[in-house]
């Protein structure tokens, strides 16, 4: 084999491997699996919540240390990074996933929004409110099982659903740009398999605590965090 042919084959191998790595990353994002790449060409499944920021880790420690989670499993939604982290009742991280969130920036729901038709909700009203919520499983008006965050506001964690093609929801879930994840009417939208394999089992025994971090104010203004 001459040098030119060897170089060409080596180049093709690199292209094939790069393509394979890209497919693996996209697959894992759609499944809601955290991925770490510790060196070129070496992909590893990362420990759950390994990408959690300091505020996520502080929040989890506070929830358990203060007893605020009431010995229940809990979820932390980081709106700034568009990620969701799940912890067991002892504060051990279980899994994380990218999510879709409300189109509009804001930390409050419009009063009475849960009683309005989707078509009557203006873009500026499509917020995901911040706060502490007691989540529990239930069904929406279409009979789909969801985890209610705030039943009165029609706010839930649910699987990604087919939407208008212009919304590109699956593409947005795979995006590394957090702004691309802002498209929902306020609900927290997760990959289908992540819902079925992680979210649903977490709430299978009943209630859990859901913390949605604010994006317009410090978390300390919403939660009784004690800084160490």
C-alpha positions in Angstrom: 0.0 0.0 0.0 1.5 3.4 -1.0 1.8 6.3 1.4 -1.0 8.3 -0.4 -3.5 5.4 -0.2 -2.7 4.9 3.5 -3.2 8.6 4.3 -6.5 8.5 2.5 -7.8 5.5 4.4 -6.6 7.0 7.7 -8.5 10.2 6.8 -11.7 8.2 6.0 -11.4 6.4 9.3 -11.2 9.6 11.2 -14.3 11.0 9.4 -16.2 7.8 10.1 -15.3 7.8 13.8 -16.2 11.5 14.1 -19.5 10.8 12.5 -20.1 7.9 14.9 -19.2 10.1 18.0 -21.7 12.7 16.8 -24.5 10.0 16.4 -23.7 8.7 19.9 -23.9 12.2 21.4 -27.2 13.0 19.7 -28.6 9.6 20.7 -27.7 10.2 24.4 -29.1 13.7 24.4 -32.4 12.4 23.1 -32.4 9.7 25.8 -31.6 12.2 28.5 -28.2 10.7 29.3 -25.3 12.9 30.5 -22.1 12.4 28.4 -18.5 13.3 29.2 -15.6 13.3 26.8 -12.4 13.0 28.8 -10.0 12.8 25.9 -10.3 13.0 22.1 -11.9 9.8 20.8 -12.9 8.5 24.3 -16.5 8.9 25.1 -17.8 7.9 28.5 -21.2 7.9 30.2 -20.9 10.5 32.9 -22.2 10.1 36.5 -25.7 11.5 36.9 -25.7 15.2 37.5 -22.0 15.4 36.9 -22.6 18.6 34.9 -24.5 20.2 37.8 -23.5 23.8 38.6 -22.6 25.0 42.1 -26.1 26.3 42.7 -27.6 22.8 41.8 -25.2 21.1 44.3 -25.9 23.7 47.0 -29.7 23.4 46.4 -29.5 19.6 46.7 -27.5 19.8 49.9 -29.8 22.4 51.4 -33.0 20.4 50.5 -31.8 17.3 52.3 -29.9 19.1 55.1 -32.8 21.3 56.0 -35.4 18.5 55.6 -37.2 20.6 53.0 -37.5 17.7 50.7 -39.5 15.9 53.4 -37.6 12.6 52.8 -39.0 12.5 49.3 -37.1 12.3 45.9 -36.7 15.6 44.3 -36.1 17.4 41.0 -34.2 20.6 40.4 -34.9 22.5 37.1 -32.2 25.0 36.1 -33.9 27.3 33.7 -30.7 29.2 32.8 -29.0 26.0 31.4 -32.3 24.3 30.5 -31.5 21.1 32.4 -33.3 18.9 34.9 -31.6 17.0 37.7 -33.2 14.2 39.7 -32.1 13.2 43.2 -33.2 10.4 45.5 -34.6 11.2 49.0 -31.0 11.2 50.4 -29.8 13.7 47.9 -27.9 11.2 45.7 -28.0 12.3 42.1 -29.7 9.8 39.8 -29.9 11.4 36.4 -30.1 14.5 34.4 -31.4 15.6 31.0 -31.8 18.7 28.8 -35.4 20.0 28.8 -37.7 22.4 27.0 -39.1 25.3 29.0 -41.5 28.2 28.6 -40.9 30.5 25.7 -40.9 33.7 27.7 -38.3 34.6 30.4 -39.9 35.1 33.8 -40.4 33.5 37.2 -44.2 33.8 37.7 -47.3 32.4 36.1 -50.0 34.7 34.9 -53.0 34.5 37.2 -55.7 32.2 35.8 -53.5 30.9 33.0 -54.5 27.3 33.7 -58.1 28.1 32.8 -57.3 29.6 29.4 -57.2 28.0 26.0 -53.7 27.5 24.5 -54.6 29.8 21.6 -55.4 32.6 24.0 -52.0 32.5 25.7 -49.7 35.3 24.4 -46.0 34.6 23.8 -45.0 36.9 26.8 -47.2 34.8 29.1 -45.5 31.5 28.3 -43.3 31.3 31.4 -42.1 28.5 33.6 -42.5 29.8 37.1 -39.8 29.4 39.7 -40.5 28.0 43.2 -40.9 24.9 45.3 -43.7 22.6 44.2 -45.1 19.3 45.4 -45.2 17.2 42.3 -47.4 14.2 41.9 -48.5 11.9 39.0 -51.8 12.5 37.2 -53.4 12.8 33.8 -54.0 15.8 31.6 -57.2 16.5 29.7 -56.0 14.2 26.9 -55.5 11.3 29.3 -51.8 11.4 29.1 -49.9 10.6 32.3 -47.8 13.6 33.5 -46.2 14.8 36.7 -48.1 17.8 37.9 -46.0 20.7 39.1 -49.0 23.1 39.5 -52.3 21.6 38.6 -54.2 25.0 38.8 -51.7 26.6 36.3 -51.8 23.5 34.1 -48.0 23.2 34.6 -46.4 19.7 34.4 -43.4 17.7 33.5 -44.3 15.7 30.4 -42.8 13.8 27.4 -41.9 15.8 24.3 -44.8 15.6 21.9 -45.1 16.2 18.2 -45.7 19.9 17.6 -45.8 22.2 14.7 -42.8 21.5 12.5 -41.7 25.1 12.9 -41.1 24.5 16.6 -38.4 21.8 15.9 -38.8 20.4 19.4 -36.6 17.4 19.0 -33.9 19.5 17.4 -34.2 22.0 20.2 -33.7 19.3 22.8 -30.5 18.3 21.2 -29.2 21.8 20.9 -26.3 22.9 23.2 -27.6 26.5 23.2 -30.0 27.0 26.1 -32.0 29.7 24.3 -33.1 27.1 21.8 -34.8 25.2 24.6 -37.3 28.0 25.2 -40.5 27.0 23.3 -43.1 25.5 25.6 -46.2 27.1 27.1 -44.6 26.8 30.5 -44.3 23.0 31.0 -41.1 21.2 31.6 -40.7 18.9 28.6 -38.3 15.9 28.7 -37.2 13.2 26.2 -39.7 10.3 26.0 -37.5 7.6 27.3 -36.2 9.8 30.1 -39.8 10.3 31.3 -40.6 6.6 31.1 -37.4 5.3 32.6 -36.5 8.0 35.1 -39.3 10.5 35.8 -42.2 8.0 36.0 -40.4 5.5 38.3 -39.2 8.4 40.6 -42.8 9.4 41.2 -44.3 5.9 41.1 -44.8 5.9 44.9 -46.6 9.2 44.9 -45.3 12.7 45.6 -41.9 14.3 45.1 -40.5 17.8 45.5 -39.8 19.9 42.4 -37.6 23.0 42.7 -37.6 25.3 39.7 -34.7 27.8 40.0 -35.4 31.4 39.1 -33.8 33.2 36.1 -34.6 36.9 37.0 -33.4 36.9 40.6 -31.0 35.0 42.9 -32.1 31.6 44.2 -31.8 32.9 47.7 -34.7 35.3 47.0 -37.0 32.3 46.3 -35.6 29.6 48.6 -34.4 29.7 52.2 -30.9 28.8 51.2 -28.1 29.1 53.8 -24.8 29.7 52.2 -21.9 27.8 53.7 
